[in-house]
């Protein structure tokens, strides 16, 4: 991937994850534990940590979760990547969306 993930803001990641899963950022930040919402949160946590966007406490604050909950979700994401090809494809697709969003964001910032 050629995009500099340092330039991508965590809020943009959250927005793209929510849009991909057909959710709102408010729902991702809620206490709701439906499977689809948990999967989207897990994707956000994995992306935020793997691309070194945020610390565990920062991720927890964005999602209204304790940082240890985020650590557990990251471990779950790593297992899902190995066992669920669909989850891996979802992450790749979201990363592509973020790359496109980042390019658009950079182009707007330059002009």
N, C-alpha and C positions, 0 to 999 in steps of 0.2 A: 504494500500500500504506500502510495507516495505522499499522502496528506500528512502534514505535521499535526499530530494529535494535540500538541501543546496549544495550538491556536483554537482548538475546539472547546467551547465552553460546556460545562456539565449540563447546563439548562438546555442546550441544543441537543445533547445526547438524550436527555430525559424526554424532550419533545418528540424526537424522531422515534424513540422506542415506543412511546405512547401511540403515535400515529401508526406505526407499523402494526401494532397489535389491536388497533381500532379502539383505543382507550383515551382517556384524558390524563393530563399530568396530575390532576386532583385525585383521580381514582388511584393512580400509582402511589400517591402519598398517603392514601387512606389506610385504615386498618382492615379493609376487606381482604379476605383470604381465599377468594375463588381461584381455582387452578390457573386460569388464563392470566389473571392479574399477578399472581405469584411468579408465573413464568416470565412475564414482562419485567417485573422487578428484578428477577434473577439476571435477565439479559442486561439490564441497565447496570447492575452491580458489577457484572463481569467486565463489561466494556469500560466502565469507569476505572476499575482497578488494573486491568490488563494494559490499558493505555496510559496508566499513571496520571490520571486526571485529578484524583482526589484521595485524601486519606480515608481510613475507615470511619472515623468520627464525622467527617464531612459528608460522606455518603449517607451515613445514618441520619444526619440532620436534614438532608434533602428529602429523604423518604420517611421521616418521622419514625425511625427505627433505632434501636440500640446498635452500636457498632458491632457487637458480637453477633447479632442477627445477620448483619451484612457479611461478616466473615463466613458464617455457616452457609449463607446463600451462595457465596463465591465458590465454596467447596462443592456445593450441590451443582453449580454450573459446570465446574470442571468435570464432574462425573457425567453430567448430561452430554457434554461435548463428546465424551468417549463412547457413550451408549446410545445416544439419540441423534442420528444423522440430521433429522429435521431441525433440531435446536442449533446444530452447527451451521446449517444453511441459513437459518434465521439470523444468526449473528453476522455471517458474511454479508447478507443482504442489508442489514442495518448499518454495517460498516460502510457499505457502498453508498447508502443514503446519506450518511454523515460526511463522507468524502465529497459528495455532490453539494451538500448543504454548506460545507466548509469553503468550497471553491466559490459558491455564490456569495457567502458571507464575506470572504476576502475580497472579491470583486467589488462588492458594495462599499467596503471599507476603504478601498484604494481610490474609488472615484469620488 
